[in-house]
Amino acid sequence: MLNTTGGALPARFRRTRLLIVGCGDVGTRVARRLAGRVRLLALTSTPARVPALRALGVTPLVGDLDEPPTLRRLAGLAQRVLHLAPPPSQGLRDWRRDPRSRALAAALARRSVPHQLVYGSTSGVYGDCGGAWVDETRAPDPRTPRAWRRLDAERTWRLWGRQTGARVTLLRIPGIYAPDRPGGAPQRLLGGLPVLRREDDVVTNHIHADDLARACVRALWLGRPQRVVNVVDDTQLPMGDCLDRVADLLGLPRPPRLSRAEAQGRLPLAVLSFMDESRRLRNQRLKRELRLRLRYPSVEDGWAQAAASWSRTNQSE
């Protein structure tokens, strides 16, 4: 899958070059998986991250998606691009504009166009589906500004792929978790944050960060052109039941339950937004087209291996 490139390229370019845009937690997991197998480059807007990226075996490129002139050096640099950086988080007067994606797309198209680009989107573009099963053929129906911006970025990259001939794969990603990621279920449980009672609850979707990183790698080599793939595990549980199982594994109290009316007055808006949408994502394309065998098919699998060490660590503090 990771064939080297030949021809008359300089020696330093003979291995496949992968550019990671947005090398945070998931991008770092991808870099660790590919270290020594491909030449890794990463765009960062934070000069302080340069030493950490170099320690991973990644060549850092300092640039800012909001400053198009800083992106010119990216032209022709990489045969494959993994784009995990989000669109703007605020300040858009019109959600139909995505200047960050357009600036990067223009920079990448200046010389030889990358063979493959993988864009990390969100399953939030589907909107509320009332708990129905959802595959990649369902028409998007975003309900939040964040989801609208992601959908606009998807459309920008799909059009770019058609215009340039690059293979563009869109990964629609739900809630990402892992025991070694900050925040998440343990902190929520320790804080006693309530969830909805069963009759009001919503079905949520998840993917372990390591499985997501593996999906990104496979999409970079196996992703079909202009294709959408749901990157989700096999868990199909309401939010409250999912947190109950994590609580039991970690030996923590289960979260209290509220009616939806009670939740409106007690929970932050950011938390409530996740309780307004319910869907069950299908993952057949992930398994058949990207040939990914999940290491953590369920949230319970993802927490089981870490439960004992997590409990010991926190009990000793």
C-alpha positions as a printed Julia matrix, in Angstrom:
317×3 Matrix{Float64}:
   0.0    0.0     0.0
   2.85   2.37    0.73
   4.8    2.14   -2.5
   7.72   4.48   -2.93
   7.95   6.83   -5.88
  10.66   6.39   -8.44
  11.74   8.32  -11.5
  14.17  11.21  -11.59
  13.05  12.83   -8.35
  15.8   13.94   -5.96
  16.7   11.32   -3.38
  14.94  13.24   -0.6
  11.67  13.02   -2.6
  11.76   9.36   -3.58
   9.53   8.28   -0.77
   5.87   9.18   -0.8
   5.36  12.58    0.78
   2.36  13.08    3.04
   1.28  16.54    4.18
  -0.82  16.67    7.34
  -2.86  19.84    7.76
  -4.05  20.03   11.34
  -1.61  17.73   13.12
  -3.34  17.58   16.49
  -4.13  14.43   18.43
  -5.41  12.35   15.48
  -2.8   13.73   13.08
  -0.11  12.8    15.6
  -1.47   9.25   15.78
  -1.32   9.05   11.99
   2.26  10.34   12.0
   3.32   7.72   14.51
   1.8    4.97   12.37
   3.6    6.14    9.24
   6.93   7.24   10.69
   9.78   5.75    8.68
   7.45   4.56    5.91
   6.69   7.86    4.18
   8.14  11.34    4.33
   5.93  13.3     6.72
   5.28  17.03    6.57
   2.87  19.01    8.71
   1.49  22.51    8.44
   1.39  24.29   11.79
   0.44  27.85   12.68
   2.18  27.53   16.06
   5.98  27.86   15.95
   6.18  26.42   19.48
   5.02  23.06   18.08
   7.99  22.75   15.74
  10.25  20.79   18.19
   7.46  18.32   19.03
   6.75  17.68   15.35
  10.43  17.14   14.61
  10.61  14.66   17.48
   7.87  12.66   15.71
   9.94  12.55   12.52
   7.74  15.19   10.88
   9.07  18.14    8.88
   7.2   21.19   10.23
   6.03  23.89    7.85
   4.95  27.06    9.6
   1.94  28.6     7.9
  -1.57  29.81    8.62
  -4.73  28.8     6.78
  -6.03  32.3     7.38
  -2.97  33.84    5.69
  -2.87  32.61    2.05
   0.66  33.92    1.3
   2.06  31.56    3.95
   0.63  28.57    2.06
   2.49  29.08   -1.21
   5.33  26.78   -0.15
   2.88  23.87   -0.07
   2.55  23.8    -3.87
   3.82  20.51   -5.29
   5.23  19.32   -1.97
   3.17  16.19   -1.33
   1.49  13.42   -3.3
  -1.02  12.86   -0.49
  -2.71  15.29    1.89
  -4.55  14.6     5.13
  -6.66  17.64    6.03
  -7.84  17.54    9.65
  -7.98  21.27   10.38
 -11.46  22.7    10.97
 -13.02  25.54    9.0
 -13.37  28.92   10.73
 -15.1   28.67   14.09
 -16.7   32.1    13.94
 -16.83  35.36   12.09
 -18.52  34.1     8.93
 -21.23  36.46    7.8
 -22.23  33.9     5.18
 -21.73  30.19    5.88
 -21.32  29.56    2.13
 -17.83  31.03    2.25
 -14.93  28.93    3.5
 -11.81  31.04    2.9
  -9.5   28.61    4.69
 -10.39  25.66    2.43
 -10.3   27.8    -0.69
  -6.9   29.27    0.18
  -5.42  25.82    0.81
  -7.03  24.38   -2.33
  -5.54  27.18   -4.43
  -2.08  26.63   -2.94
  -2.13  22.87   -3.53
  -3.24  23.29   -7.15
  -0.41  25.64   -8.17
   1.99  22.91   -9.28
   1.56  19.16   -9.41
  -1.74  18.33   -7.77
  -1.72  15.76   -4.95
  -2.86  12.32   -6.02
  -5.08  11.88   -2.95
  -6.63  14.25   -0.42
  -8.54  13.06    2.63
 -10.71  15.6     4.44
 -11.91  15.02    7.99
 -15.5   16.26    8.24
 -18.24  15.65   10.8
 -21.28  13.38   10.92
 -23.11  16.48   12.14
 -23.77  17.39    8.49
 -26.61  14.82    8.53
 -28.5   16.79   11.18
 -31.19  15.18   13.31
 -32.4   11.91   11.81
 -34.76  10.89   14.6
 -32.66   7.85   15.48
 -32.89   6.41   11.95
 -30.12   4.42   10.27
 -27.96   6.69    8.11
 -25.58   5.75    5.32
 -23.48   7.99    3.08
 -26.23   8.38    0.46
 -28.47  10.34    2.83
 -28.76  14.0     1.89
 -27.08  16.32    4.4
 -29.35  18.45    6.55
 -27.1   20.41    8.95
 -28.74  22.16   11.87
 -25.81  24.03   13.44
 -23.41  26.7    12.11
 -20.5   24.31   12.74
 -22.09  21.59   10.6
 -22.92  24.08    7.84
 -19.29  25.18    7.71
 -18.13  21.58    7.48
 -20.56  20.85    4.67
 -19.34  23.9     2.8
 -15.75  22.68    3.2
 -16.79  19.24    1.88
 -18.29  20.88   -1.19
 -15.19  22.99   -1.73
 -12.94  19.93   -1.73
 -15.22  17.77   -3.88
 -15.37  20.49   -6.51
 -11.59  20.91   -6.29
 -11.16  17.18   -6.85
 -13.37  17.21   -9.94
 -11.59  20.25  -11.35
  -8.04  19.02  -10.73
  -8.46  15.25  -11.09
  -7.32  14.61   -7.51
  -8.97  11.8    -5.59
 -10.84  13.36   -2.68
 -12.24  11.22    0.13
 -14.46  12.79    2.78
 -14.51  11.14    6.2
 -17.6   11.94    8.26
 -16.51  11.57   11.86
 -18.69  11.37   15.0
 -17.54  11.73   18.62
 -13.85  10.84   19.0
 -12.71   9.24   22.24
  -9.69   7.49   23.76
  -8.49   7.0    27.31
  -5.41   9.12   26.61
  -7.35  12.07   25.16
  -8.05  14.97   27.52
 -11.62  15.52   28.61
 -14.19  12.98   27.57
 -16.37  10.52   29.45
 -14.38  10.22   32.72
 -14.3   13.95   33.3
 -17.97  14.21   32.46
 -18.81  11.42   34.91
 -16.6   12.87   37.64
 -18.33  16.21   37.18
 -21.75  14.62   37.61
 -23.07  16.07   34.35
 -26.63  14.78   33.8
 -27.93  12.96   30.72
 -31.44  12.59   29.36
 -33.84   9.99   30.67
 -34.28   7.03   28.34
 -37.59   8.14   26.83
 -35.98  11.47   25.81
 -32.49  10.23   24.96
 -30.7   10.35   21.61
 -28.55   7.76   19.84
 -24.94   8.88   19.61
 -22.03   7.62   17.49
 -18.38   7.15   18.36
 -14.96   6.18   17.05
 -11.77   5.43   18.99
  -8.98   7.87   18.08
  -6.66   5.01   17.11
  -9.25   3.47   14.78
  -9.83   6.91   13.27
  -6.1    7.29   12.64
  -6.05   3.86   10.97
  -9.03   4.87    8.82
  -7.21   8.05    7.76
  -4.18   6.03    6.65
  -6.31   3.6     4.66
  -8.28   6.41    3.04
  -5.01   8.0     1.88
  -4.28   4.91   -0.22
  -7.63   3.17   -0.74
 -10.14   6.02   -0.73
 -12.29   6.26   -3.84
 -12.51   9.57   -5.7
 -15.14  12.05   -4.49
 -16.37   9.49   -1.97
 -17.93   9.92    1.47
 -17.18   7.4     4.23
 -18.72   7.27    7.71
 -15.93   6.53   10.2
 -17.83   5.06   13.13
 -17.69   1.97   15.33
 -20.48  -0.58   15.84
 -21.9    0.97   19.02
 -25.58   1.86   18.65
 -26.57   3.09   22.1
 -28.39   6.09   23.51
 -26.03   8.61   25.06
 -27.05   7.82   28.64
 -26.67   4.06   28.23
 -23.25   4.54   26.68
 -22.07   6.66   29.62
 -23.58   4.14   32.06
 -21.37   1.42   30.58
 -18.25   3.56   30.73
 -19.07   4.46   34.35
 -19.43   0.79   35.27
 -16.09  -0.06   33.64
 -14.26   2.75   35.43
 -15.99   2.26   38.76
 -17.58   5.7    38.67
 -21.15   6.75   39.52
 -23.6    6.61   36.66
 -24.75  10.05   35.49
 -28.05  11.39   36.82
 -31.0   11.44   34.42
 -33.16  14.42   33.51
 -36.19  15.03   31.36
 -35.56  17.14   28.27
 -37.45  20.03   29.85
 -35.26  19.86   32.97
 -32.09  19.66   30.86
 -32.94  22.91   29.07
 -32.51  24.83   32.29
 -29.51  22.99   33.73
 -27.1   22.07   30.94
 -24.79  24.34   28.93
 -25.82  25.09   25.36
 -22.77  23.27   24.01
 -23.87  20.09   25.79
 -27.52  20.5    24.8
 -26.56  20.75   21.13
 -25.39  17.12   21.22
 -28.73  16.11   22.69
 -30.75  17.6    19.83
 -29.63  15.13   17.16
 -30.12  11.37   17.0
 -28.91   8.98   14.3
 -27.41   5.53   13.78
 -24.5    5.67   11.34
 -23.82   2.71    9.07
 -20.15   1.79    8.52
 -20.21  -0.67    5.61
 -18.06   1.52    3.37
 -15.49   1.83    6.13
 -15.22  -1.94    6.36
 -15.62  -2.91    2.72
 -13.94  -0.1     0.8
 -11.26   0.94    3.27
 -10.95  -2.67    4.53
 -10.71  -1.53    8.1
 -11.18  -4.08   10.84
 -12.01  -2.11   13.96
  -9.75  -2.73   16.93
 -12.39  -1.18   19.16
 -15.79  -2.18   17.74
 -17.63  -0.72   20.72
 -17.12   1.98   23.33
 -16.87  -0.8    25.92
 -13.98  -2.34   23.98
 -12.29   1.05   23.82
 -12.44   1.55   27.58
 -12.05  -2.04   28.79
  -8.3   -2.28   28.18
  -7.65   1.02   29.93
 -10.15   0.63   32.77
  -7.84  -1.09   35.27
  -4.9    1.26   34.76
  -7.18   4.32   34.73
  -8.77   3.3    38.02
  -5.41   2.63   39.69
  -3.99   5.94   38.51
  -6.93   7.99   39.72
  -7.32   6.16   43.01
  -3.67   6.87   43.87
  -4.01  10.61   43.25
